[in-house]
Amino acid sequence: MFRRIVPVAFALVAFAACAFTEAEAQDKKKRMGTLTGEIKSSKVSPNGKNQIIEVQAVGEENPRPYRVMYDPKVKGPIPKVLEAVKAAKVGDRAQLDWVDTGEGLAITEFQLLKKK
């Protein structure tokens, strides 16, 4: 009986360790990217401290919502990025760097592009 329990217990511990390692790897590899697209809407967040914009990239059917990334140093959105996002108007083309925070997509860098 003891000979059967030990291998099973060892296998369960090894499986749990592998699963934990995969979860750590997923945390380290956050989804991020750069996007160029047209701003379809812009509104103030429900708490009034952030700006939410919807951007439709070339080739996408629907726009996606983005908000400005939280900066723990200022305990709010990144000030430089927030100012640029607030200045953008619906219909402008923009390029932005984003990261998936688990609570949505957040803008880390923002730049308006000149119209042709």
N, CA and C atoms as a LAMMPS dump frame, in Angstrom:
ITEM: TIMESTEP
0
ITEM: NUMBER OF ATOMS
348
ITEM: BOX BOUNDS ff ff ff
-5.0000000000000000e+02 5.0000000000000000e+02
-5.0000000000000000e+02 5.0000000000000000e+02
-5.0000000000000000e+02 5.0000000000000000e+02
ITEM: ATOMS id mol type element x y z
1 1 1 N 0.828 -1.194 0
2 1 2 C 0 0 0
3 1 3 C 0.87 1.254 0
4 2 1 N 1.896 1.253 0.849
5 2 2 C 2.782 2.404 0.946
6 2 3 C 3.513 2.645 -0.373
7 3 1 N 3.838 1.587 -1.091
8 3 2 C 4.54 1.703 -2.369
9 3 3 C 3.687 2.408 -3.421
10 4 1 N 2.382 2.309 -3.328
11 4 2 C 1.498 2.958 -4.295
12 4 3 C 1.284 4.434 -3.941
13 5 1 N 1.222 4.766 -2.683
14 5 2 C 0.927 6.129 -2.25
15 5 3 C 2.091 7.072 -2.544
16 6 1 N 3.311 6.649 -2.298
17 6 2 C 4.473 7.524 -2.473
18 6 3 C 4.611 7.989 -3.916
19 7 1 N 4.57 7.121 -4.94
20 7 2 C 4.691 7.607 -6.321
21 7 3 C 3.551 8.55 -6.719
22 8 1 N 2.342 8.255 -6.25
23 8 2 C 1.209 9.117 -6.579
24 8 3 C 1.386 10.487 -5.931
25 9 1 N 1.804 10.524 -4.687
26 9 2 C 2.027 11.793 -3.996
27 9 3 C 3.14 12.582 -4.676
28 10 1 N 4.212 11.896 -5.063
29 10 2 C 5.32 12.563 -5.748
30 10 3 C 4.862 13.147 -7.079
31 11 1 N 4.03 12.412 -7.813
32 11 2 C 3.522 12.883 -9.099
33 11 3 C 2.65 14.122 -8.918
34 12 1 N 1.829 14.142 -7.877
35 12 2 C 0.979 15.306 -7.62
36 12 3 C 1.803 16.537 -7.275
37 13 1 N 2.841 16.373 -6.481
38 13 2 C 3.708 17.492 -6.115
39 13 3 C 4.438 18.013 -7.354
40 14 1 N 4.934 17.112 -8.189
41 14 2 C 5.634 17.524 -9.412
42 14 3 C 4.692 18.261 -10.352
43 15 1 N 3.456 17.776 -10.482
44 15 2 C 2.473 18.432 -11.341
45 15 3 C 2.156 19.833 -10.831
46 16 1 N 1.98 19.972 -9.527
47 16 2 C 1.681 21.283 -8.939
48 16 3 C 2.841 22.246 -9.157
49 17 1 N 4.061 21.765 -9.046
50 17 2 C 5.229 22.622 -9.258
51 17 3 C 5.299 23.091 -10.706
52 18 1 N 4.984 22.214 -11.65
53 18 2 C 4.986 22.595 -13.068
54 18 3 C 3.902 23.63 -13.352
55 19 1 N 2.72 23.44 -12.785
56 19 2 C 1.626 24.383 -12.994
57 19 3 C 1.973 25.748 -12.422
58 20 1 N 2.606 25.775 -11.255
59 20 2 C 3 27.04 -10.639
60 20 3 C 4.052 27.735 -11.494
61 21 1 N 4.995 26.994 -12.036
62 21 2 C 6.032 27.563 -12.891
63 21 3 C 5.42 28.16 -14.153
64 22 1 N 4.429 27.487 -14.74
65 22 2 C 3.768 28.024 -15.918
66 22 3 C 3.029 29.316 -15.596
67 23 1 N 2.395 29.384 -14.435
68 23 2 C 1.681 30.601 -14.032
69 23 3 C 2.656 31.76 -13.862
70 24 1 N 3.819 31.49 -13.286
71 24 2 C 4.837 32.539 -13.152
72 24 3 C 5.308 33.006 -14.516
73 25 1 N 5.497 32.079 -15.446
74 25 2 C 5.948 32.429 -16.792
75 25 3 C 4.916 33.295 -17.497
76 26 1 N 3.624 33.005 -17.294
77 26 2 C 2.584 33.813 -17.909
78 26 3 C 2.597 35.234 -17.348
79 27 1 N 2.85 35.384 -16.042
80 27 2 C 2.921 36.711 -15.446
81 27 3 C 4.091 37.504 -16.023
82 28 1 N 5.21 36.837 -16.236
83 28 2 C 6.388 37.523 -16.758
84 28 3 C 6.202 37.919 -18.218
85 29 1 N 5.442 37.133 -18.979
86 29 2 C 5.198 37.426 -20.386
87 29 3 C 3.838 38.092 -20.535
88 30 1 N 3.758 39.361 -20.195
89 30 2 C 2.51 40.087 -20.353
90 30 3 C 2.285 40.378 -21.831
91 31 1 N 1.025 40.38 -22.21
92 31 2 C 0.692 40.748 -23.585
93 31 3 C 0.901 42.241 -23.737
94 32 1 N 1.604 42.617 -24.79
95 32 2 C 1.823 44.03 -25.076
96 32 3 C 2.02 44.198 -26.565
97 33 1 N 1.934 45.42 -27.025
98 33 2 C 2.114 45.655 -28.448
99 33 3 C 2.032 47.126 -28.798
100 34 1 N 2.129 47.376 -30.094
101 34 2 C 2.013 48.715 -30.647
102 34 3 C 0.87 48.696 -31.644
103 35 1 N 0.08 49.745 -31.655
104 35 2 C -1.104 49.803 -32.494
105 35 3 C -1.176 51.158 -33.182
106 36 1 N -1.562 51.146 -34.438
107 36 2 C -1.833 52.374 -35.168
108 36 3 C -3.265 52.284 -35.66
109 37 1 N -4.055 53.302 -35.361
110 37 2 C -5.449 53.261 -35.768
111 37 3 C -6.148 54.588 -35.577
112 38 1 N -7.445 54.568 -35.833
113 38 2 C -8.277 55.77 -35.748
114 38 3 C -9.06 55.774 -34.445
115 39 1 N -9.087 56.93 -33.794
116 39 2 C -9.833 57.078 -32.546
117 39 3 C -11.314 57.194 -32.886
118 40 1 N -12.108 56.28 -32.337
119 40 2 C -13.541 56.247 -32.616
120 40 3 C -14.369 56.915 -31.532
121 41 1 N -13.877 56.896 -30.283
122 41 2 C -14.587 57.576 -29.201
123 41 3 C -13.608 57.918 -28.09
124 42 1 N -13.997 58.889 -27.279
125 42 2 C -13.175 59.311 -26.15
126 42 3 C -14.11 59.762 -25.04
127 43 1 N -13.869 59.23 -23.841
128 43 2 C -14.724 59.62 -22.712
129 43 3 C -13.92 59.524 -21.417
130 44 1 N -14.392 60.236 -20.424
131 44 2 C -13.764 60.213 -19.106
132 44 3 C -14.187 58.919 -18.404
133 45 1 N -13.263 58.338 -17.657
134 45 2 C -13.568 57.1 -16.931
135 45 3 C -14.618 57.371 -15.855
136 46 1 N -15.291 56.325 -15.37
137 46 2 C -16.334 56.526 -14.356
138 46 3 C -15.855 57.237 -13.086
139 47 1 N -14.585 57.023 -12.684
140 47 2 C -14.093 57.694 -11.478
141 47 3 C -13.59 59.11 -11.768
142 48 1 N -13.548 59.504 -13.035
143 48 2 C -13.158 60.851 -13.416
144 48 3 C -11.663 61.115 -13.423
145 49 1 N -10.846 60.112 -13.156
146 49 2 C -9.396 60.318 -13.079
147 49 3 C -8.647 59.872 -14.323
148 50 1 N -9.304 59.182 -15.242
149 50 2 C -8.629 58.631 -16.401
150 50 3 C -9.454 58.914 -17.652
151 51 1 N -8.885 58.646 -18.799
152 51 2 C -9.551 58.835 -20.075
153 51 3 C -9.602 57.487 -20.782
154 52 1 N -10.744 57.136 -21.339
155 52 2 C -10.903 55.894 -22.083
156 52 3 C -11.15 56.247 -23.538
157 53 1 N -10.329 55.688 -24.423
158 53 2 C -10.524 55.904 -25.849
159 53 3 C -10.737 54.554 -26.518
160 54 1 N -11.514 54.565 -27.59
161 54 2 C -11.688 53.373 -28.407
162 54 3 C -10.953 53.617 -29.708
163 55 1 N -10.06 52.684 -30.059
164 55 2 C -9.238 52.818 -31.255
165 55 3 C -9.498 51.618 -32.15
166 56 1 N -9.72 51.913 -33.436
167 56 2 C -9.912 50.846 -34.407
168 56 3 C -8.677 50.778 -35.293
169 57 1 N -7.968 49.661 -35.203
170 57 2 C -6.773 49.455 -36.013
171 57 3 C -7.174 49.024 -37.416
172 58 1 N -6.266 49.19 -38.349
173 58 2 C -6.506 48.777 -39.721
174 58 3 C -6.719 47.265 -39.733
175 59 1 N -7.792 46.829 -40.373
176 59 2 C -8.085 45.405 -40.477
177 59 3 C -8.98 44.871 -39.373
178 60 1 N -9.246 45.634 -38.332
179 60 2 C -10.138 45.197 -37.262
180 60 3 C -11.567 45.633 -37.58
181 61 1 N -12.522 44.79 -37.195
182 61 2 C -13.921 45.118 -37.432
183 61 3 C -14.458 46.117 -36.417
184 62 1 N -14.046 45.961 -35.165
185 62 2 C -14.576 46.798 -34.092
186 62 3 C -13.432 47.484 -33.347
187 63 1 N -13.692 48.688 -32.838
188 63 2 C -12.663 49.351 -32.033
189 63 3 C -12.532 48.693 -30.661
190 64 1 N -11.354 48.854 -30.058
191 64 2 C -11.103 48.308 -28.716
192 64 3 C -10.884 49.458 -27.739
193 65 1 N -11.363 49.298 -26.495
194 65 2 C -11.162 50.359 -25.5
195 65 3 C -9.769 50.282 -24.869
196 66 1 N -9.175 51.433 -24.655
197 66 2 C -7.873 51.558 -23.992
198 66 3 C -7.976 52.671 -22.96
199 67 1 N -7.256 52.52 -21.864
200 67 2 C -7.176 53.579 -20.859
201 67 3 C -5.7 53.839 -20.594
202 68 1 N -5.396 54.926 -19.938
203 68 2 C -4.008 55.279 -19.645
204 68 3 C -3.513 54.438 -18.476
205 69 1 N -2.292 53.942 -18.587
206 69 2 C -1.686 53.07 -17.582
207 69 3 C -1.534 53.789 -16.244
208 70 1 N -1.763 53.053 -15.166
209 70 2 C -1.619 53.569 -13.807
210 70 3 C -0.139 53.681 -13.456
211 71 1 N 0.254 54.813 -12.886
212 71 2 C 1.63 55.042 -12.434
213 71 3 C 1.631 55.087 -10.911
214 72 1 N 2.257 54.097 -10.246
215 72 2 C 2.228 54.07 -8.779
216 72 3 C 2.942 55.261 -8.138
217 73 1 N 3.88 55.891 -8.847
218 73 2 C 4.598 57.04 -8.279
219 73 3 C 3.678 58.23 -8.063
220 74 1 N 2.772 58.455 -9.005
221 74 2 C 1.851 59.589 -8.879
222 74 3 C 0.463 59.148 -8.404
223 75 1 N 0.306 57.843 -8.208
224 75 2 C -0.961 57.264 -7.752
225 75 3 C -2.128 57.662 -8.665
226 76 1 N -1.864 57.538 -9.969
227 76 2 C -2.873 57.848 -10.975
228 76 3 C -2.325 57.533 -12.349
229 77 1 N -3.047 57.924 -13.393
230 77 2 C -2.58 57.677 -14.754
231 77 3 C -1.273 58.425 -15.05
232 78 1 N -0.491 57.906 -15.981
233 78 2 C 0.768 58.555 -16.38
234 78 3 C 0.421 59.954 -16.897
235 79 1 N 0.901 61.019 -16.247
236 79 2 C 0.463 62.383 -16.589
237 79 3 C 0.715 62.793 -18.047
238 80 1 N 1.893 62.515 -18.567
239 80 2 C 2.243 62.914 -19.935
240 80 3 C 1.339 62.226 -20.952
241 81 1 N 1.083 60.948 -20.737
242 81 2 C 0.233 60.179 -21.65
243 81 3 C -1.22 60.625 -21.518
244 82 1 N -1.672 60.86 -20.3
245 82 2 C -3.052 61.298 -20.074
246 82 3 C -3.324 62.63 -20.769
247 83 1 N -2.377 63.538 -20.692
248 83 2 C -2.529 64.84 -21.352
249 83 3 C -2.656 64.68 -22.866
250 84 1 N -1.831 63.813 -23.449
251 84 2 C -1.876 63.589 -24.894
252 84 3 C -3.181 62.913 -25.316
253 85 1 N -3.651 61.962 -24.534
254 85 2 C -4.897 61.26 -24.857
255 85 3 C -6.085 62.212 -24.756
256 86 1 N -6.094 63.068 -23.753
257 86 2 C -7.189 64.035 -23.614
258 86 3 C -7.205 65.032 -24.773
259 87 1 N -6.038 65.369 -25.319
260 87 2 C -5.95 66.325 -26.419
261 87 3 C -6.397 65.716 -27.754
262 88 1 N -6.393 64.405 -27.855
263 88 2 C -6.776 63.736 -29.102
264 88 3 C -8.277 63.86 -29.321
265 89 1 N -8.657 63.967 -30.585
266 89 2 C -10.064 64.103 -30.936
267 89 3 C -10.525 62.873 -31.716
268 90 1 N -11.818 62.636 -31.695
269 90 2 C -12.394 61.534 -32.467
270 90 3 C -12.084 61.768 -33.942
271 91 1 N -11.615 60.734 -34.608
272 91 2 C -11.246 60.828 -36.021
273 91 3 C -9.753 60.961 -36.239
274 92 1 N -9 61.348 -35.203
275 92 2 C -7.536 61.446 -35.321
276 92 3 C -6.936 60.051 -35.445
277 93 1 N -5.787 59.993 -36.122
278 93 2 C -5.021 58.748 -36.182
279 93 3 C -3.949 58.822 -35.113
280 94 1 N -3.752 57.708 -34.431
281 94 2 C -2.795 57.679 -33.326
282 94 3 C -2.003 56.376 -33.348
283 95 1 N -0.828 56.454 -32.76
284 95 2 C -0.014 55.258 -32.537
285 95 3 C 0.176 55.147 -31.035
286 96 1 N -0.056 53.95 -30.511
287 96 2 C 0.057 53.776 -29.069
288 96 3 C 0.693 52.431 -28.738
289 97 1 N 1.44 52.441 -27.639
290 97 2 C 1.977 51.211 -27.065
291 97 3 C 1.035 50.832 -25.939
292 98 1 N 0.695 49.55 -25.857
293 98 2 C -0.256 49.105 -24.855
294 98 3 C 0.253 47.855 -24.151
295 99 1 N -0.326 47.602 -22.982
296 99 2 C -0.032 46.397 -22.212
297 99 3 C -1.35 45.894 -21.626
298 100 1 N -1.503 44.577 -21.57
299 100 2 C -2.701 43.981 -20.989
300 100 3 C -2.474 43.848 -19.492
301 101 1 N -3.239 44.572 -18.7
302 101 2 C -3.063 44.574 -17.248
303 101 3 C -3.882 43.497 -16.551
304 102 1 N -4.687 42.785 -17.292
305 102 2 C -5.588 41.815 -16.684
306 102 3 C -6.948 42.433 -16.393
307 103 1 N -6.985 43.749 -16.318
308 103 2 C -8.237 44.481 -16.11
309 103 3 C -8.637 45.244 -17.362
310 104 1 N -7.869 45.07 -18.417
311 104 2 C -8.118 45.765 -19.667
312 104 3 C -6.808 46.183 -20.286
313 105 1 N -6.905 46.845 -21.435
314 105 2 C -5.712 47.286 -22.147
315 105 3 C -5.358 48.705 -21.713
316 106 1 N -4.074 48.914 -21.393
317 106 2 C -3.632 50.207 -20.874
318 106 3 C -2.564 50.795 -21.782
319 107 1 N -2.653 52.089 -22.017
320 107 2 C -1.713 52.807 -22.881
321 107 3 C -0.491 53.208 -22.069
322 108 1 N 0.702 52.882 -22.595
323 108 2 C 1.951 53.283 -21.944
324 108 3 C 2.631 54.424 -22.691
325 109 1 N 2.441 54.507 -24.009
326 109 2 C 2.967 55.593 -24.843
327 109 3 C 1.885 55.966 -25.844
328 110 1 N 1.786 57.255 -26.173
329 110 2 C 0.734 57.725 -27.082
330 110 3 C 1.28 58.837 -27.955
331 111 1 N 0.951 58.765 -29.246
332 111 2 C 1.417 59.776 -30.186
333 111 3 C 0.382 59.973 -31.286
334 112 1 N 0.011 61.217 -31.538
335 112 2 C -0.882 61.528 -32.644
336 112 3 C -0.081 61.556 -33.933
337 113 1 N -0.676 61.063 -35.011
338 113 2 C -0.025 61.045 -36.316
339 113 3 C -0.62 62.153 -37.178
340 114 1 N 0.222 62.704 -38.039
341 114 2 C -0.248 63.76 -38.939
342 114 3 C -1.114 63.167 -40.024
343 115 1 N -2.148 63.93 -40.407
344 115 2 C -3.015 63.494 -41.493
345 115 3 C -2.311 63.762 -42.806
346 116 1 N -2.541 62.876 -43.767
347 116 2 C -1.904 63.03 -45.088
348 116 3 C -2.617 64.056 -45.92
